[in-house]
Amino acid sequence: MHIIQAVIGAVLYMTIFFSIGFILNMLLKKTWTLVFIYPIFVIMMIDNVKLSSYVTETSTALTGIYEGLVGLQLLDLFMLGFGLLGAILAGVTIRFLRKSGYSMF
């Protein structure tokens, strides 16, 4: 992957997860909703295991998660880190808006 693609991808991940986090925080009236859900998104992106196999074949599914995390490249971690940053910024923004007096948030 080229470095320019990684930078653009990181900005897109941050924007997408900021938007999703902002909307979830606004609708559910919880500040850090997406920050706690984000690891599930990451696992679903890097793992090719069905959701039902976490119940039926737990050890195989957890091994797949481990192998997926170990197999990530530095640029992949960079982009996923910016996604987490976007989720955190959404929580900070919602908290700021609530303190500023916006009752709908």
ABEGO torsion letter per residue (X at the ends): XBAAAAAAAAAAAAAAAAAAAAAAAAAAGBAAAAAAAAAAAAAAAABABBAAAAAABAAAAAAAAAAAAAABBAAAAAAAAAAAAAAAAAAAAAAAAAAAGBAAX
